[in-house]
Amino acid sequence: MALPPGVTFTDEALDYTRCIQACLTTYDQEVDIQRMLCIVLNMLHSRTASDVRSGAEAGNPKDILELGIRLCKGCGVPAKDVEEAINQWRRLTDPAHAERLSSPPSRRIVAQAYSCIAYAYNEKSCLPNRTLQIDDLKRAAEAADASVGLGFISPTALFIAQFLTTRLLESPVMA
């Protein structure tokens, strides 16, 4: 699979691809990162952020999920905005928002949205100088648990579980 004509490879596109792999695939899926990168770049260039935002505003669950990922990674949008990304994903996971969706999201999309929330909070939990923001780590764990509870076990959910069981439980504070 080749890149579309005129497509350039950026750090944001690589981060976006890694986020897709970490949140939207299951732990047991074989992932060829080069193939996935080509698919993702084609996806990014086939629909503009404006198109995705319009679909999200109209309540399309797939576009809401996609807009959140673009906002989280700053890919194809004017600025990176993790808080707004989380707000978009919450539209899919919070039943209070159901009436504002064009159709009910599938169980898989809801689980993927939880996985994305876990990913974002996990990134927020790691501060400079090896400092841990425990409230965000707790939110990441809760979202990962919700995703797994829906039967979707992403690499993000496994990473958070491994972190909690190895590094955190081995720390002198927890011993």
C-alpha positions as a Markdown table, in Angstrom:
| # | Residue | x | y | z |
|---|---|---|---|---|
| 1 | Met | 0.0 | 0.0 | 0.0 |
| 2 | Ala | 1.4 | 3.4 | -1.0 |
| 3 | Leu | 0.9 | 6.9 | 0.3 |
| 4 | Pro | -1.5 | 9.1 | -1.7 |
| 5 | Pro | 0.2 | 11.6 | -4.0 |
| 6 | Gly | 1.3 | 14.8 | -2.3 |
| 7 | Val | 1.0 | 13.3 | 1.2 |
| 8 | Thr | 3.7 | 14.2 | 3.6 |
| 9 | Phe | 4.7 | 12.2 | 6.7 |
| 10 | Thr | 4.8 | 14.2 | 9.9 |
| 11 | Asp | 5.4 | 13.5 | 13.6 |
| 12 | Glu | 1.7 | 14.2 | 14.3 |
| 13 | Ala | 0.7 | 11.6 | 11.7 |
| 14 | Leu | 3.0 | 9.0 | 13.4 |
| 15 | Asp | 1.5 | 9.9 | 16.9 |
| 16 | Tyr | -2.0 | 9.7 | 15.4 |
| 17 | Thr | -1.2 | 6.3 | 14.0 |
| 18 | Arg | 0.2 | 5.1 | 17.3 |
| 19 | Cys | -2.9 | 6.4 | 19.1 |
| 20 | Ile | -5.1 | 4.5 | 16.6 |
| 21 | Gln | -3.1 | 1.3 | 17.2 |
| 22 | Ala | -3.2 | 1.7 | 21.0 |
| 23 | Cys | -6.9 | 2.6 | 21.3 |
| 24 | Leu | -8.8 | 1.2 | 18.3 |
| 25 | Thr | -7.2 | -2.3 | 18.0 |
| 26 | Thr | -7.3 | -5.2 | 20.3 |
| 27 | Tyr | -4.3 | -6.6 | 22.0 |
| 28 | Asp | -4.3 | -9.7 | 19.9 |
| 29 | Gln | -4.5 | -8.0 | 16.5 |
| 30 | Glu | -1.4 | -8.3 | 14.4 |
| 31 | Val | -0.5 | -4.8 | 13.5 |
| 32 | Asp | 1.9 | -3.9 | 10.6 |
| 33 | Ile | 2.7 | -0.3 | 11.6 |
| 34 | Gln | 3.9 | 0.6 | 8.1 |
| 35 | Arg | 0.6 | -0.7 | 6.5 |
| 36 | Met | -1.4 | 1.0 | 9.3 |
| 37 | Leu | 0.5 | 4.3 | 8.7 |
| 38 | Cys | -0.5 | 4.2 | 5.0 |
| 39 | Ile | -4.1 | 3.5 | 5.8 |
| 40 | Val | -4.2 | 6.2 | 8.4 |
| 41 | Leu | -2.5 | 8.8 | 6.1 |
| 42 | Asn | -5.0 | 7.9 | 3.4 |
| 43 | Met | -7.8 | 8.3 | 5.9 |
| 44 | Leu | -6.5 | 11.7 | 7.1 |
| 45 | His | -6.2 | 13.0 | 3.5 |
| 46 | Ser | -9.6 | 11.6 | 2.3 |
| 47 | Arg | -11.5 | 13.6 | 4.9 |
| 48 | Thr | -10.6 | 17.0 | 6.2 |
| 49 | Ala | -10.9 | 17.9 | 9.9 |
| 50 | Ser | -13.7 | 20.2 | 8.8 |
| 51 | Asp | -15.6 | 17.2 | 7.3 |
| 52 | Val | -15.0 | 15.2 | 10.5 |
| 53 | Arg | -16.0 | 18.0 | 12.8 |
| 54 | Ser | -19.2 | 18.5 | 10.8 |
| 55 | Gly | -20.1 | 14.9 | 11.1 |
| 56 | Ala | -19.3 | 15.0 | 14.8 |
| 57 | Glu | -21.4 | 18.0 | 15.3 |
| 58 | Ala | -24.3 | 16.2 | 13.5 |
| 59 | Gly | -23.8 | 13.4 | 16.1 |
| 60 | Asn | -22.2 | 10.7 | 13.9 |
| 61 | Pro | -20.5 | 8.3 | 16.5 |
| 62 | Lys | -17.6 | 7.4 | 14.1 |
| 63 | Asp | -16.9 | 11.0 | 13.4 |
| 64 | Ile | -17.0 | 11.9 | 17.2 |
| 65 | Leu | -14.4 | 9.1 | 17.8 |
| 66 | Glu | -12.3 | 10.3 | 14.9 |
| 67 | Leu | -12.5 | 14.0 | 15.9 |
| 68 | Gly | -11.4 | 13.1 | 19.4 |
| 69 | Ile | -8.3 | 11.3 | 18.2 |
| 70 | Arg | -7.4 | 14.2 | 15.9 |
| 71 | Leu | -7.8 | 16.7 | 18.7 |
| 72 | Cys | -5.8 | 14.5 | 21.2 |
| 73 | Lys | -2.8 | 14.2 | 18.8 |
| 74 | Gly | -3.1 | 17.6 | 17.1 |
| 75 | Cys | -3.3 | 15.9 | 13.7 |
| 76 | Gly | -5.2 | 17.7 | 11.0 |
| 77 | Val | -6.7 | 20.3 | 13.4 |
| 78 | Pro | -5.6 | 23.8 | 14.2 |
| 79 | Ala | -4.3 | 22.9 | 17.7 |
| 80 | Lys | -3.9 | 19.9 | 20.0 |
| 81 | Asp | -6.7 | 19.9 | 22.6 |
| 82 | Val | -6.7 | 16.9 | 24.9 |
| 83 | Glu | -9.6 | 18.2 | 27.1 |
| 84 | Glu | -11.8 | 18.7 | 24.1 |
| 85 | Ala | -10.9 | 15.3 | 22.8 |
| 86 | Ile | -12.0 | 13.7 | 26.1 |
| 87 | Asn | -15.2 | 15.7 | 25.9 |
| 88 | Gln | -15.9 | 14.3 | 22.5 |
| 89 | Trp | -15.3 | 10.7 | 23.6 |
| 90 | Arg | -17.6 | 11.3 | 26.7 |
| 91 | Arg | -20.4 | 12.1 | 24.2 |
| 92 | Leu | -20.2 | 8.4 | 23.2 |
| 93 | Thr | -19.8 | 7.0 | 26.7 |
| 94 | Asp | -22.2 | 9.1 | 28.7 |
| 95 | Pro | -25.9 | 8.1 | 28.2 |
| 96 | Ala | -26.9 | 11.7 | 29.0 |
| 97 | His | -25.6 | 12.6 | 25.5 |
| 98 | Ala | -27.5 | 9.8 | 23.7 |
| 99 | Glu | -30.2 | 12.1 | 22.4 |
| 100 | Arg | -27.6 | 14.3 | 20.7 |
| 101 | Leu | -26.3 | 11.4 | 18.5 |
| 102 | Ser | -27.5 | 10.7 | 15.0 |
| 103 | Ser | -27.6 | 7.0 | 15.9 |
| 104 | Pro | -26.7 | 4.9 | 18.9 |
| 105 | Pro | -23.0 | 4.1 | 19.0 |
| 106 | Ser | -22.2 | 0.4 | 18.7 |
| 107 | Arg | -20.8 | -1.4 | 21.7 |
| 108 | Arg | -17.4 | -1.5 | 20.0 |
| 109 | Ile | -17.4 | 2.3 | 19.4 |
| 110 | Val | -18.3 | 3.0 | 23.0 |
| 111 | Ala | -15.5 | 0.6 | 24.2 |
| 112 | Gln | -13.0 | 2.3 | 21.8 |
| 113 | Ala | -14.1 | 5.7 | 23.2 |
| 114 | Tyr | -13.4 | 4.4 | 26.7 |
| 115 | Ser | -10.0 | 3.2 | 25.5 |
| 116 | Cys | -9.2 | 6.6 | 24.0 |
| 117 | Ile | -10.2 | 8.3 | 27.3 |
| 118 | Ala | -7.9 | 5.9 | 29.1 |
| 119 | Tyr | -5.1 | 6.7 | 26.7 |
| 120 | Ala | -5.5 | 10.5 | 27.1 |
| 121 | Tyr | -5.6 | 10.3 | 30.9 |
| 122 | Asn | -2.7 | 8.0 | 31.0 |
| 123 | Glu | -0.6 | 10.5 | 28.9 |
| 124 | Lys | -1.8 | 13.3 | 31.3 |
| 125 | Ser | -0.8 | 11.3 | 34.3 |
| 126 | Cys | 2.9 | 11.2 | 33.4 |
| 127 | Leu | 4.4 | 14.6 | 34.3 |
| 128 | Pro | 8.0 | 15.7 | 33.9 |
| 129 | Asn | 10.7 | 14.5 | 36.3 |
| 130 | Arg | 9.0 | 11.1 | 36.7 |
| 131 | Thr | 6.2 | 12.7 | 38.6 |
| 132 | Leu | 2.8 | 10.9 | 38.6 |
| 133 | Gln | -0.5 | 12.7 | 38.5 |
| 134 | Ile | -2.5 | 10.1 | 40.5 |
| 135 | Asp | -6.0 | 11.5 | 39.8 |
| 136 | Asp | -5.4 | 11.2 | 36.0 |
| 137 | Leu | -4.0 | 7.7 | 36.4 |
| 138 | Lys | -7.1 | 6.7 | 38.3 |
| 139 | Arg | -9.3 | 8.2 | 35.5 |
| 140 | Ala | -7.2 | 6.2 | 33.0 |
| 141 | Ala | -7.7 | 3.0 | 34.9 |
| 142 | Glu | -11.4 | 3.5 | 35.3 |
| 143 | Ala | -11.8 | 4.2 | 31.6 |
| 144 | Ala | -9.6 | 1.1 | 30.7 |
| 145 | Asp | -11.7 | -1.0 | 33.0 |
| 146 | Ala | -14.9 | 0.2 | 31.3 |
| 147 | Ser | -13.5 | -0.6 | 27.9 |
| 148 | Val | -12.5 | -4.1 | 29.1 |
| 149 | Gly | -15.9 | -4.5 | 30.7 |
| 150 | Leu | -17.4 | -4.1 | 27.3 |
| 151 | Gly | -15.1 | -6.9 | 25.9 |
| 152 | Phe | -12.6 | -4.6 | 24.2 |
| 153 | Ile | -9.1 | -5.2 | 25.4 |
| 154 | Ser | -6.8 | -2.6 | 23.8 |
| 155 | Pro | -3.0 | -2.3 | 24.1 |
| 156 | Thr | -3.8 | 0.9 | 26.2 |
| 157 | Ala | -5.8 | -1.1 | 28.7 |
| 158 | Leu | -3.1 | -3.7 | 29.0 |
| 159 | Phe | -0.4 | -1.0 | 29.4 |
| 160 | Ile | -2.3 | 0.6 | 32.2 |
| 161 | Ala | -2.9 | -2.7 | 34.0 |
| 162 | Gln | 0.7 | -3.6 | 33.6 |
| 163 | Phe | 1.8 | -0.3 | 35.0 |
| 164 | Leu | -0.4 | -0.5 | 38.0 |
| 165 | Thr | 0.6 | -4.1 | 38.8 |
| 166 | Thr | 4.3 | -3.8 | 38.3 |
| 167 | Arg | 5.6 | -0.3 | 38.8 |
| 168 | Leu | 3.1 | 1.2 | 41.2 |
| 169 | Leu | 2.7 | -1.9 | 43.4 |
| 170 | Glu | 6.5 | -2.3 | 43.6 |
| 171 | Ser | 7.0 | 1.3 | 44.8 |
| 172 | Pro | 8.1 | 1.8 | 48.4 |
| 173 | Val | 5.0 | 3.8 | 49.2 |
| 174 | Met | 2.7 | 0.8 | 48.2 |
| 175 | Ala | 4.9 | -1.9 | 49.9 |
